[in-house]
Amino acid sequence: MENFLQMKGITKRFNDNVVLNQIDFSADAGQVHALIGENGAGKSTLMKVLAGLFQPDEGSIYIDGELVSIPNPKEAQELGIAMIYQEIRLFQDLDIAENVFIRREPIKRWNRLIDWDKAYRETRKYLDDFGLNINARTPVKSLSSGQQKFVEIIKALSHNAKIIIMDEPTAALTEQEIETLFKVIRDLKKLGVAIIYISHRIEEIIQIADQVTIIRDGESVQTCSVNEMELNDLVKVMVGKELADRFPKLKVKLGKEVLRLENMSYYGRIRNINLDVKRGEIIGLTGLSGSGRRTLAKVLFGINGPFEGSMVLQGKSYTSMTPHTAKKNGLCYMTGINTEEGLLSNAPIGQNISLTNLERISSFGFLNTEKERWFAQDLIERLDIESSDDENVNNLSGGKQKKVIFAKWLFANAKVMIIEEPTAGIDIGSKIDIYNMMNELVLSGASIIMISSDLSEIMGMSDRIAVMYNGEIRNVFQREEATQEKILYYASGGK
């Protein structure tokens, strides 16, 4: 029996660079076929060929035995192909239903006007299926990142797609949201939908996928049933080598207190937050979607304010904060949901790095571009970004973009770093690079507040773990006390 989807001999070049080399890939109806590989291996490029964003230089695509041409995303959609991208691509000022039905709004037959009642009714049904107690008229910008990801998935499902590509669908989702997503995927399998699942979370692959294809350096190196390989075997084939320790946490002697929050509250969204951070310490901050983790980060950095209570930073007490004051006192905020929040799109790496500390490369109000280039190239080499300072940041893989965000705050001499979802959407090898950077930072005397939805990461890299629920910190664990069950108990509202 032929596969429902077949991609044969797909080759794609960008200038003289071959990013896909004679790749064969197939998927069956009612199957989850995982696609894994390191950042830059070619996974997303292959799927963008299927979604009509890129045209292959060689190769052919068959759907249900028929040779097809996919010159653009519209044609892909008409062939029943939907792609859910890693980056959220919603119109933030529109509501949920408007996003779901944009450009294909239901029309009333008798007057040819948009049938908004039908649009909101159908959206409500999808939201109920996902167990989301949200009004379909809710503006997307007021939703959490996890909820916005579900809106993206609902939008794809509403097209009645036969093939759904999910690119890092669980990045920044909580454990509870991931379980909801997996339930939806299992339901889709029963309906005969072919799901192509791109993820760097190997544990998820083993849990949800039927088949797995491993891509390395633009070539398909192995396809097999998930049941045929253990986790460590998948990782070894993917990176081409053994990885000794996935969470290389170092034991660092902690110093004096560098940050203390006392009864911090912000318009009911966070309430009576009490927390201290010591020099050289990694505090893990976790909780379910809507728990207030991201709001707390934005209040600390001065994006949201004013706040009630007090904040003691580097020995100075503050009752209000601004990004300028935070940066001046060595506090930085590394956003992690979308790299667009932390980088200047379509700008060189060097400009992205130097942006946080222009004074350091200026003389008499003028930028010294030679000095900028020297500092940028130094950080590029230290963080193993493998590029040049004039390379467009958009051309980098997700893992290297994360490193550029690290570099720009290292250039600002940050001492207290709020790092949000440090490894969301990047491969295991790059994750270990990020963890080693965190180790170097705390060894040099910096402190880190790590906000993460990945409980393995939280337990593997934190000295202490603060668990949030409904805007409050419900418990703080020492590293050795924490278990996934305990964290989820308090994250779900336990006291």
N, C-alpha and C positions, 0 to 999 in steps of 0.2 A: 504493500500500500504506500502510495506517495505521501510525503509530508504536505500538510496544508500550505505551509510557506517554505519555499526553497530559494536561497540566494547562492548562486554558483559563480565562483571565480571572480568575486568582487575585488576590484583594484581601484584605489583612489590616490591621486598625487596632488600635492599642493606645491606648485613650482617644480623643483627637482626632488622634493621630499616625498617618498612613497610612504603613506600612512596606513594603507591597507594593501596587502599583497596576496592576491588570489585566495581570498577567504571564501569558504563554503560554510553556510549556516542554514539550519532548518528548524522548524517548529511545527508541532502537531496541534490540531484543534483540541481544546480541553486539557491543555498541558501548560505548565509553567516551565519555561526554558530559561535558565539563568545564564547571564553573560558576565564573566568576571575577568579581571586583569588589572594591572597597575594603571595609575593615571598616565594618560598619553599612549596607552597600548593600542587604542583605536576603537574601543567599544562604542562610544557615543557617535563617532564618525560613521561607523557601520550602520547604526540605527538611524542616523540622519539621512543616509542614502535611502533607507527603507521608507522614511517619512517624507521624502521628496525635497529635503533642504539642500542636499548635495547630489550631483549627478556622478555616477561611477564612470571611470575612464575605461574600464573593461568589466565584463560580467553580465549576468542576466538574473531576473527575478521572476519567480512563478508563484501564483496564488491559486490554490485549488486546481493545480495542473495547467493553468493558463499563463502563458508568457505575458507579462505586463510591463508597461512603461510608466514611470512615476516622475514626471518632469517638475512637479511642484507639490507643496503641501495640500492644496485643494484636491488634486487628483488622488493623493494618498487617502484623504478623508473619504472621497467617493468610493475608493476601493475597500473601505472599512478598516483603515489603519489609523490609530490614534496614538500620539506620543505625549506622555506626561514628563515634562522636563524637570531636571534637578532644581533649576531656579524657578521661583514662583513667577508666573506670567499672567497675572490677573490685573484688571483695571481697579485700582484701589478705591476710587471714588464711586464706583457702581456697587449695587447690592449683589447678593449671591445669585438670584435668579437672572438678573441682567447679564452677569458674567457667564452663566451657564448657557444662556440662549443667544448670546450676542452674535449678530449676523445671520441668525436663522430663527428669529422670533416667530412663534405661531401666529397665524393670521386668521381673523374672522372671515368666514366666507361671504357674509352678506354685506359688509361695508369695507373689507380689505384693511381694517385697522389691526394693530397688534392686539392679540388676545392675552393680555397680561394675567388674567385670572387663571388661564390654563398654564402659563409659564410658572406662576408661583405655586400652583397646585402640584405640578409635576416635580418642581424643585423640592417642595415639601416632602414628597414621597421618597425621593432619594435621600434627603437628610434623615428621615425616619429609618430608612434601611441601614444607614450608617450609625444609627443610635445617637445622632447629634441633635440636641435640644436647642436648635437655633432657628430664629425666624428667617424665612427666605428673603425678607426685605432688609436684612441686616447689611450695612455697608461692609465690604470686604476689609477695609482698612482697620476696622474695629475687631477683627478676628485674630486669634493667635496664629503663629506660623503653622502649627499642626493642623488647625482648622482650615486654613487657606489651602494647605496641601490636599485636604479632602475635597475642597471645592474644585480643584484642578482635576481630581479623579472623577468626580461627579460629572464634570463638563465632558470628559472623554467618554464616560459610560452613556451619556445622553445621546451620543452620536450612533449608538447601536454598533459599536466597532466590533469587528471579527478578530482583529489583532491589536492588542494594547501593549505599547512599549512603556515600561516604568523605569525611569532613570533615577536611581537613588531615591525611591519613594519614601523611605523611612528616615531620611536625614532630618534630624531635629524633632522626630516624633517621639512621644513617650511610649513606655511599654504598653500602656493601656490602648493608645491609639494604634500601635503596631498590631496588637491582637485584633482590633476592629478591622484594620486593613486586610489582615490575613483571612478573616472570615469572608470579607467581600471577594477576595481572590478565589477562595474555594467555591463560592457561589458562582462566580464567573466561569470557573472550570466546568461546572455542571451544565452551564449553558452552551458549552462548546467553544468558548473564546480562547484563542491562543495568546498567552501572556509571556512577553519577553521581559525579564526582570534583571536589571543591572544594579548590582550592589557590591560594596566593599565589606559588608558585614557577613562574613562567611557563616556564622551561626544561623543567620536568617536563611541563607541559601539552603543549608541542610534541612531547615525546618519547613520551607515552603516550596522548594523547587523539585521537579521531576528529573529534568536533564540539566546538565551544565556544560557550557563551552568556555574554554579558557583561551584568552587572546594575549599574546606577548609580542611586543614590538611589531604590531601590525599584521601578525600571522596567527592563524588558529592552530594551537599546539595540542589541544585535546578536547574531545567531546565524549561524555559518558553519562551513565545514570548516577544521580547523586548518591544512591545507596552503595555504589561501587568504591567510593573514596571517603577516607576520613578527613577531618578538618585540616590536620597538619599536612596531609598529602596534597590537598587543594592549594594550600598556601605555598608549599614548596614548588609545585608546578607553575603557579602564577608568578612568583618572583624569581624563580630559577635558582633558589638557594634555600638553605635552612635558616629559620629565624629563631634565635635562642630564647628571647623573652619578649612577649608582646607588650608588657607593661614594665619598662625598665626603671621603676621608681627607686631613687636613691634616698638613703636616710641622711637627712641634713640636720645639723644642730641648729635649733631655732634660736632667734635673737629676741630683741625687745619688740614690744607692740608697735606696729606702724599704722594700724587703722582700727578704730573702735566706733561702733554704731550704738547709740543709746536711744531706745524708744522711737526709732525712726518710723514715721508714717507718711503716706502720700495719698490724699483724697480717697481713703478707704481701699485703695488697690494694694498697698502694703501697709501692715499695721504692727506697731510696737516691735520693730526689728532690733534685736540686741545681738551683736556679733563682734568678735575681735579677731584680728589677723596679725600674726607675728612675722618678723623678718625670716625669710627662708621657708615659709610655710605655704603649702598648697591646700586651700580650702575648696572642697567640692560642694557645689550648690546645685541641688536637683529638686525635682518635683514634677507633677503632671502638668499638662497643658493648662495655662491660665492660673498657675500657682503663684505667679508674681516674680519669677526669677528674672525675667528680662526687664520688667519695670524697675526692680531694685537696682539692676545694673545701670539703667538710664538715670535713675535718681542719683546714684553715687557719682556718676560722671557729669551731672549737671544738665543733661538733656531734658529731663523732667524735673519740675520744681515749681514753687518752693516746697520744702518738706517740713514736717514737724519733728521735734526731737533734736538730737545733735549728732555730729560726725566729727571725730577727732582723727585728723590725718597728719602724720609726721609730727605729732605733738601739738598741732594747732587745732583749736576747736572752731567748727563752722556750723552755722544754722541755715546756710544756703550755699549752693555750689553752682559753678558754671564750668563748661568744658575748659575754658582758658585757665581758670583757677586750678582745676583738677590737674591739667597737664603741667602747669607751673610747679605743682607740688609732687610731680612724679606719678600721678594716677592716670592710667590709660584704659581705654575700653576697646577691645578687639571684637568687633561684631563677627558672627560666624554663620548666620542663617544664609545670607546671600553675600558673596564677595563684592557685589555691587555696592553694598553699604560701607565697605571698608577700603575700596579702591577707586581711583579715578579711571573710569572706563576709557579705552582708546588713548591712554597716555603711556609714556615710557615708564619702565620700572624705576629708573632713577628719579623721576619727578614724583612718583608715588612714595618713594622712600623719604625724600627730602622734605615733603610737605609738612611733616609734623614739627620741624625745627629749622625754619628758613633762616633764623638768626645765626645759626651755626655756619651757614655757607654764604653769609652776606657781609658786605663791607660798605659802609656809608650809604646803606639803602639799596645797594645793587647786588644781585645774585652773582656769585662766583661759580660759573658753570663747570670750570675745571675742578674746583673743590667738590662740587656736587657729584661729579662723575667719579672722583676718587673714593669718596665715602660710600657711594652706592655700590661700586664694584667690589669694595672691601666686604660689605655685608652680603653681596651676592655670592662671593666665594666662601665666606664663613658659613652661610646657611645652605650651601650646595644647591643653589637655584639653577645652576648650569645655563646661564644666559648672559646677555650683556645689558648694560644699563639703559641702552636706547631701544631695547626690545619692547614692543607693545604688550602691555600686561594682559590684554585680551587673548594673546596667542599662547599663554601659558596654561598648563593643566591646572586642575583644581588644587592639587597638593602644592604646586609651586606658587600659586596665587596666595595660598595660606601663608607660605613662607615670606612672601613680600609684605603681607600685613604684619607679620612678626618683625620684619626688618625695619619697617617704618617707625615702630614704637621702640625698638632698640636704638634707633637713631635719635629718638627723643629722650633717651636715658630714663625710660620708665622704671619706677621702683615698685609700684603696686599695680599689677596687671589684672584687669578683669578680662578673661578670655572666654568667649561664648562659643560653644560647640566647636572646640579646637580641631576636631578631626572628622567632622560631618562630611560625608561624600568623598573621602580620599582613601587611597589604598593602604593596605597594611604596612608596606614598606615606608610610605610617607608618614603614616601615623607614628611609627617608631621614631622617625626623624623629628617629628613635632614633640614627642615626649622627651627625647633627648635634649631638645632646645629648652623645654621647661625645666629639666634637670640643671642645665647650665645656668639658667636664670636664677634659680633658687640658690645654687652654689655660689653665685656672685653676690647674693644678698637681696635679691628681689623677692617679692611675695606675689602669689597668684590666687585669684578667686576664679575657679574653673566652673563655668556653668555648662552642664552637659545632660543630655537625655539618655546617654549610653551608660547604663549602670555598671557594666564591666569596666569601663574607663574611669568612672567615678571611684569605684572601689579599688581599682588598680593603681591610680596615680595620686590619690588625696592623702593628706595627713589627718584631716578631719572632714566630716561630711555633714553639711547642714541641709535638712529636708524641709521644703516649703509646701504649704497647703493653704489655698485661699488667702494669699497675701501675708501669711504668718510663717515663722520658722517653728516647726512643730518639735524638732529634736535635732541635736548635734551629736554625732557619733565620732569616737576615735576610730581610726582606720581598722584596728584589729577587732573592734566590736561589731562593725557593720556587716550585714548580710543583705542579700537582695530582698528577702522576705520582710526584714525589719524596715528597710527603706520604703518599700511599697506600702507597708502598713501605715506609716506616718504620712506618706505622700497622698494616700487615699483618705486622709482625715482623721486617722487614729490619734489618740492622745495618751 
